[in-house]
Amino acid sequence: MEETEETFSLDALAAKAEAGDVEAQYELGWRHALGMEVELDDDVAVEWLQQAAAAGHMLAQNNLGARHFSGDGVEQDLLQAYRFFFQAANQGDRKAGKNLDAVARQISDVDLAALRTEMGAPD
């Protein structure tokens, strides 16, 4: 398929995202997160990234994990960061695996054990 300007237009991307295209949802979220061709908007970025992550998009999951870990655009939540990193790491994202280890070191043993049980992770 030949790529056209329309393929990369923001309107076309938004239409694809609205129609449920997971890659378009991630791309639109990423663009809003960085202010690429759109106004930087963390709320819109997080909305699109959450939709992509819920559909299993590995990079969206890692990105949301990082946001929850640092509190960038969302309230800091180490438990939620762990969940997102775990999902991405289980799909083979090595960076998410390293991030998972980093966040695990900052969670209490009790909370970590509960999270691992919740996520079906080995001890």
C-alpha positions as CSV (number, residue, x, y, z in Angstrom):
1,M,0.0,0.0,0.0
2,E,1.4,3.4,-1.0
3,E,1.7,5.9,1.8
4,T,0.0,9.3,1.1
5,E,0.0,12.6,2.9
6,E,-3.5,11.7,4.1
7,T,-2.1,8.5,5.8
8,F,-0.1,10.8,8.0
9,S,-2.5,13.6,8.4
10,L,-3.7,14.3,11.9
11,D,-7.4,14.1,10.9
12,A,-6.8,10.7,9.3
13,L,-4.9,9.5,12.4
14,A,-7.7,10.8,14.7
15,A,-10.3,9.0,12.6
16,K,-8.4,5.8,12.8
17,A,-8.0,6.2,16.6
18,E,-11.7,6.9,17.0
19,A,-12.5,3.8,15.0
20,G,-10.5,1.7,17.4
21,D,-7.2,1.4,15.6
22,V,-4.8,0.6,18.5
23,E,-1.7,1.8,16.7
24,A,-3.4,5.1,15.8
25,Q,-4.5,5.5,19.4
26,Y,-0.9,5.0,20.6
27,E,0.4,7.4,18.0
28,L,-2.1,10.1,18.8
29,G,-1.4,9.7,22.5
30,W,2.3,9.9,21.9
31,R,1.9,13.0,19.7
32,H,-0.1,14.8,22.4
33,A,2.4,13.7,25.1
34,L,5.2,15.4,23.1
35,G,3.3,18.2,21.4
36,M,4.1,16.8,17.9
37,E,1.9,18.5,15.4
38,V,-0.6,19.1,18.2
39,E,-0.7,21.1,21.4
40,L,1.0,19.3,24.2
41,D,-1.9,17.9,26.3
42,D,-1.2,15.3,29.0
43,D,-4.9,14.7,29.6
44,V,-5.6,13.8,26.0
45,A,-2.3,11.9,25.8
46,V,-3.2,9.7,28.8
47,E,-6.7,9.1,27.4
48,W,-5.4,7.8,24.1
49,L,-2.6,5.9,25.7
50,Q,-5.0,4.2,28.1
51,Q,-7.2,3.1,25.2
52,A,-4.2,1.6,23.4
53,A,-2.9,0.0,26.6
54,A,-6.2,-1.6,27.4
55,A,-6.1,-3.1,23.9
56,G,-2.7,-4.6,24.7
57,H,-0.4,-2.1,23.1
58,M,3.0,-2.8,24.7
59,L,4.6,0.6,24.2
60,A,1.5,2.3,25.5
61,Q,1.6,0.1,28.6
62,N,5.2,0.9,29.2
63,N,4.6,4.6,28.6
64,L,1.7,4.7,31.1
65,G,3.9,2.7,33.6
66,A,6.5,5.4,33.3
67,R,4.0,8.2,33.8
68,H,2.5,6.5,36.9
69,F,6.0,5.9,38.2
70,S,7.1,9.5,37.8
71,G,3.8,11.3,38.2
72,D,4.1,12.8,34.7
73,G,0.6,13.8,33.6
74,V,-1.0,11.6,36.1
75,E,-1.0,11.2,39.9
76,Q,2.1,9.1,41.0
77,D,0.9,5.6,41.7
78,L,3.6,3.0,42.1
79,L,1.2,0.1,42.2
80,Q,-0.4,1.2,38.9
81,A,3.1,1.7,37.4
82,Y,3.9,-1.9,38.4
83,R,0.7,-3.2,36.7
84,F,1.5,-1.4,33.4
85,F,5.2,-2.4,33.4
86,F,4.2,-6.0,34.2
87,Q,1.8,-6.1,31.2
88,A,4.4,-4.7,28.8
89,A,7.2,-6.9,30.1
90,N,5.1,-9.9,29.6
91,Q,4.8,-9.0,26.0
92,G,8.6,-8.9,25.7
93,D,9.4,-5.3,26.3
94,R,12.9,-5.4,27.9
95,K,12.7,-1.8,28.9
96,A,9.5,-2.5,30.8
97,G,11.2,-5.4,32.5
98,K,13.9,-3.1,33.8
99,N,11.3,-0.5,34.8
100,L,9.4,-3.3,36.6
101,D,12.4,-4.1,38.6
102,A,13.0,-0.4,39.5
103,V,9.4,0.1,40.7
104,A,9.4,-3.2,42.6
105,R,12.3,-1.9,44.7
106,Q,10.1,1.0,45.8
107,I,7.0,-1.0,46.8
108,S,6.6,-2.5,50.2
109,D,7.0,-6.3,50.4
110,V,3.3,-6.7,51.4
111,D,2.1,-4.6,48.5
112,L,4.5,-6.3,46.1
113,A,3.3,-9.8,47.2
114,A,-0.3,-8.7,46.7
115,L,0.5,-7.3,43.2
116,R,2.3,-10.4,42.1
117,T,-0.6,-12.5,43.2
118,E,-3.0,-10.2,41.4
119,M,-1.0,-10.2,38.2
120,G,-0.2,-14.0,38.4
121,A,3.5,-13.3,38.6
122,P,6.0,-15.7,40.2
123,D,7.4,-14.8,43.6
